Amino acid sequence: MIDDDNIFHLHLVSDSTGETVDGVARACIAQFPDVRAHEHVWSLIRTDAQLARVLADIERNPGIVLYTVFDMDIRRKLEEGCRRLQVPHSHVLDNTITMMAGYLGQQSRGRTGALHKMDEDYFNRIEAIDYTLSHDDGQSTWDLEEADVVIVGVSRTSKTPTSVYLANRGIKTANVPFVPGCPLPPELDKLKNPLVVGLIKDVDQLVSIRKNRLRQIERGEGGDYVDPVAVRNEVHQARRYFTDRSWKIINVTRRSIEETAAIILSTMYDRRGH
């Protein structure tokens, strides 16, 4: 039940890393902006003793139980426990797996952790993360040609988190700051393989975010960095620079990191003819 503060208990149970059930839960919660979930996250639940602790917590804090458990014995015991406690519960992938099994004419294998197996895709993702972290904020510009995506943007346009998000999708991503008066690396104008993307943001929001950042690090007023006129000129210069080179320009003012990354991925795949 929802308490007086519009908070409810949400138990996320998995016999693997829990990323799948967490992602589904967050997507669903976003549809109910007036309530908040107190999350109880249980990952790598593979023994009766571990499951007993989960069920004890559910009994103390009844709420919704979402799970991705493929070990049939653990799943059966979890479901029996939820029915005994009279709490709503659902395996978040059941309907999709059943639909796919019917279409493909095959039974699912029910493999725990199948999404996270150490195959070629896994190692490609690790390589992309390593590349991205070593090419953050203008580092190591000598091998930008090896990137899939190069992000160029003014300060506080979420270049780094967007790059890391893409890296987790296996996309080698470098990011380079656009700083007024500082020339960008000449390598950028010679790139043939990577998609180069320019990020800009609404001036008022940019100024507000920068001021908050300066307060957090106790760096004083900030001068041109937060002056609206200077910031407007900075954004104008960046847009003109990106346009002159025919780079993809994304205004991230009202976009989440995921939305920005989705646009980049779509543009990259279109460019490659996928």
HELIX and SHEET records of a PDB file:
HELIX    1   1 GLU A   19  ILE A   29  1                                  11    
HELIX    2   2 ASP A   48  ARG A   60  1                                  13    
HELIX    3   3 MET A   72  LEU A   85  1                                  14    
HELIX    4   4 ASP A   94  LEU A  104  1                                  11    
HELIX    5   5 ALA A  114  HIS A  116  5                                   3    
HELIX    6   6 GLU A  120  SER A  134  1                                  15    
HELIX    7   7 ASP A  136  GLY A  138  5                                   3    
HELIX    8   8 THR A  141  GLU A  146  5                                   6    
HELIX    9   9 LYS A  159  ALA A  167  1                                   9    
HELIX   10  10 PRO A  186  LYS A  190  5                                   5    
HELIX   11  11 VAL A  203  ILE A  217  1                                  15    
HELIX   12  12 GLY A  223  TYR A  225  5                                   3    
HELIX   13  13 PRO A  228  ASP A  244  1                                  17    
HELIX   14  14 ILE A  257  ARG A  272  1                                  16    
SHEET    1   A 4 ARG A  36  TRP A  42  0                                        
SHEET    2   A 4 ILE A   7  SER A  14  1                                        
SHEET    3   A 4 ILE A  64  THR A  68  1                                        
SHEET    4   A 4 HIS A  89  HIS A  91  1                                        
SHEET    1   B 4 THR A 173  PRO A 177  0                                        
SHEET    2   B 4 VAL A 149  GLY A 153  1                                        
SHEET    3   B 4 LEU A 195  ILE A 200  1                                        
SHEET    4   B 4 LYS A 248  ASN A 251  1                                        
END                                                                             
